[in-house]
């Protein structure tokens, strides 16, 4: 499995979203790999540089089961889970199962209704299609700030801050994600609503952070639903940040994670 690992101490596992890769967390990795923390950022099967794995169904439930098994095989017990988008849903599921010590979910999936689900799936499909059909055009477009502003606006609050090489690699990651279609289809079977069985989530620190410029999983509606479904969690707005907030404000994103981890240490 393709992954990044650095630091020593309490394990912090970072899980990306659909069409993404572990490098989405690069702006915050150095900040997290300090003060007795080990960071492990992974590529899910069928994304980034990790090939599909036989028997693993792409989507939050299938990936949660696979990741729980991988963590056990690696001897990583009750890590702190940080997830973005689909990775946030995976983190919430592992928290529900009692596998992790804390969950920090950035713009997690599952707080949609039917129109929001269709919007998310449609926008992702359009972006994937553009990355496949118009790849040479997009590779040239990311060389300029106006090009990055137009192309990356659905994902970043400040798309011009993304450097061209990173933008080019992100587009390629979306284009080459072999598990994309199956994971996108699985979204329809994943929702988090008031009244569902939350299992172990109530027993651990949970933070849900949402970029105020998130247009993929719309901040105004879906963050409000997250507050209703998870009233015991800490809910944080990330001013000016988009769906992928780590490049928009790395210091704030790292602080949100560190604060969540610290709440576990305060209880112990």
C-alpha positions in Angstrom: 0.0 0.0 0.0 1.2 3.5 -0.9 1.6 5.6 2.2 3.6 8.2 4.0 4.9 7.6 7.6 6.9 10.0 9.8 7.4 10.9 13.4 7.0 8.8 16.6 4.4 8.5 19.3 0.6 8.5 19.2 -0.4 7.3 15.7 -2.5 9.7 13.6 -3.8 8.1 10.4 -5.0 10.4 7.6 -7.5 9.2 5.0 -8.2 11.1 1.8 -11.5 11.4 -0.2 -12.7 10.1 -3.6 -10.4 10.8 -6.5 -7.6 12.1 -4.1 -4.4 10.7 -2.7 -2.4 10.9 0.5 -0.5 14.0 -0.7 -3.6 16.1 -0.1 -2.4 16.3 3.5 1.2 17.4 2.7 0.6 20.9 4.0 -0.1 19.7 7.5 2.1 16.6 7.8 5.1 18.3 9.3 3.0 20.1 11.8 1.4 16.9 13.0 4.6 14.8 13.1 5.8 16.7 16.2 5.3 16.5 20.0 5.2 12.7 20.2 2.9 12.0 17.2 3.4 9.6 14.3 1.6 10.5 11.1 0.5 7.8 8.6 -1.1 9.1 5.4 -2.5 6.4 3.1 -3.7 5.9 -0.4 -6.9 3.9 -0.3 -7.1 0.9 -2.7 -7.8 2.1 -6.2 -6.6 5.6 -5.5 -3.2 7.3 -5.6 -0.5 4.7 -6.0 -2.3 1.9 -4.3 -3.8 -0.7 -6.7 -7.3 -2.2 -6.1 -7.4 -4.9 -3.5 -9.5 -8.1 -4.2 -12.5 -8.3 -2.0 -12.5 -4.7 -0.9 -15.6 -2.8 -1.9 -14.8 0.9 -2.6 -16.9 3.2 -0.4 -17.0 4.2 3.2 -18.1 0.9 4.6 -15.8 -1.3 2.5 -12.8 0.9 3.1 -13.5 1.1 6.8 -13.5 -2.7 7.1 -10.3 -2.9 5.0 -8.6 -0.1 7.0 -9.5 -1.7 10.4 -7.9 -5.0 9.1 -4.8 -3.2 7.9 -4.3 -1.3 11.1 -4.6 -4.6 13.1 -2.1 -6.3 10.8 0.3 -3.3 11.3 -0.1 -3.4 15.1 -1.5 0.1 15.1 -4.0 0.2 18.0 -6.6 2.9 18.4 -5.1 5.6 16.3 -6.4 9.1 15.9 -8.2 9.1 12.6 -8.2 12.2 10.3 -10.4 12.0 7.2 -11.5 14.3 4.4 -14.7 13.9 2.5 -15.1 10.1 1.9 -12.2 9.7 4.4 -14.3 11.6 6.9 -17.1 9.1 6.5 -14.6 6.2 6.9 -13.3 7.9 10.1 -16.9 8.2 11.5 -17.5 4.6 10.7 -14.3 3.4 12.5 -15.3 5.6 15.4 -18.7 4.0 15.5 -17.0 0.6 15.6 -14.7 1.6 18.4 -11.5 1.1 16.4 -10.1 4.6 16.8 -9.3 6.9 19.7 -10.6 10.1 18.1 -12.0 11.3 14.8 -11.3 14.6 13.0 -13.6 14.7 9.9 -13.1 17.5 7.4 -16.2 18.0 5.3 -17.3 14.3 5.7 -19.8 12.7 3.3 -23.1 11.4 4.5 -24.9 14.6 5.6 -26.7 15.1 2.3 -30.2 14.7 1.2 -31.1 13.4 -2.3 -30.5 16.8 -4.1 -27.2 17.2 -2.4 -26.1 13.7 -3.2 -27.0 14.2 -6.9 -25.1 17.5 -6.9 -22.0 15.9 -5.3 -22.0 12.9 -7.6 -22.7 15.1 -10.7 -19.9 17.6 -10.0 -17.4 14.8 -9.3 -18.4 13.1 -12.5 -18.0 16.3 -14.5 -14.5 16.9 -13.0 -13.5 13.3 -13.6 -14.7 13.5 -17.2 -12.8 16.8 -17.8 -9.6 15.3 -16.3 -9.9 12.4 -18.7 -11.1 14.0 -21.9 -9.3 17.3 -21.7 -6.1 16.3 -19.9 -3.6 18.2 -22.2 -5.7 21.3 -21.9 -6.0 21.1 -18.2 -2.3 20.5 -17.8 -1.6 23.8 -19.6 -4.3 25.6 -17.7 -2.8 24.9 -14.3 0.3 26.7 -15.3 -1.5 30.0 -14.8 -3.3 31.5 -11.8 -6.5 32.2 -13.8 -6.5 28.6 -15.0 -6.1 27.2 -11.5 -8.8 29.5 -10.3 -11.2 28.2 -12.8 -10.2 24.5 -12.6 -9.7 24.0 -8.9 -12.5 26.2 -7.5 -14.8 23.3 -6.7 -12.2 21.9 -4.3 -10.1 24.8 -2.9 -11.2 28.0 -1.3 -8.0 29.6 -2.6 -7.1 27.7 -5.8 -4.4 30.1 -6.9 -2.4 29.1 -3.8 -2.0 25.6 -5.2 1.3 25.3 -7.1 1.2 24.1 -10.7 3.0 20.8 -10.0 0.6 19.9 -7.2 -2.4 20.9 -9.3 -1.2 18.8 -12.2 -0.6 15.7 -9.9 -4.1 16.2 -8.3 -5.7 16.2 -11.8 -3.8 13.1 -12.7 -4.9 11.4 -9.5 -8.5 12.1 -10.2 -8.2 10.9 -13.8 -6.3 7.6 -12.9 -8.4 6.6 -9.8 -9.5 3.1 -10.8 -12.0 2.8 -7.9 -13.6 6.2 -8.6 -16.9 4.9 -10.2 -17.5 2.2 -7.6 -16.8 4.6 -4.7 -19.1 7.3 -6.2 -21.9 4.8 -6.6 -21.5 3.7 -2.9 -22.2 7.2 -1.7 -25.9 6.5 -2.3 -25.9 3.9 0.5 -24.2 6.1 3.1 -26.0 8.7 5.2 -25.6 10.0 8.7 -28.8 11.3 10.2 -30.2 11.9 13.7 -31.3 8.7 15.3 -28.9 6.3 13.7 -26.8 4.0 15.8 -23.7 6.0 16.7 -22.0 3.1 18.6 -18.6 4.2 20.0 -18.6 7.7 18.5 -20.2 9.1 21.7 -17.3 7.7 23.8 -14.4 9.5 21.9 -13.6 13.0 20.9 -15.1 13.8 17.6 -14.5 17.0 15.6 -16.3 17.9 12.4 -14.6 20.8 10.5 -16.1 22.4 7.4 -14.7 25.0 5.0 -17.0 28.0 4.6 -16.3 28.0 0.9 -17.0 24.3 0.4 -19.2 24.0 -2.7 -18.9 20.2 -3.2 -20.4 19.3 0.1 -22.1 22.6 0.7 -21.1 24.2 4.0 -24.4 26.0 4.8 -26.7 23.0 4.6 -24.5 20.0 5.3 -22.5 21.4 8.2 -25.9 22.2 9.8 -27.1 18.7 9.4 -23.8 17.4 10.9 -24.5 19.5 14.0 -28.0 18.0 14.3 -26.8 14.4 13.8 -23.7 14.7 16.0 -24.7 17.2 18.7 -22.0 15.8 21.1 -19.2 16.5 18.6 -17.1 19.7 18.4 -18.1 21.6 15.2 -15.6 24.0 13.6 -16.0 26.4 10.7 -12.9 27.0 8.6 -13.2 30.5 7.3 -12.3 30.9 3.6 -11.5 27.2 3.1 -12.8 24.9 0.5 -13.6 21.2 0.4 -9.8 20.4 0.6 -8.9 22.9 3.3 -5.3 21.9 4.0 -3.7 24.0 1.4 -6.1 26.9 2.1 -5.1 27.2 5.8 -2.7 24.5 6.9 -2.0 26.1 10.3 -5.7 26.1 11.2 -6.3 22.6 9.9 -3.4 21.2 11.9 -4.6 23.0 15.0 -8.0 21.4 14.7 -6.4 17.9 14.6 -4.0 18.6 17.4 -6.8 19.9 19.6 -8.9 16.8 19.0 -5.9 14.5 19.8 -5.3 16.5 23.0 -8.8 15.9 24.2 -8.0 12.2 24.4 -4.9 12.8 26.4 -6.8 15.0 28.8 -9.2 12.1 29.5 -6.4 9.6 30.1 
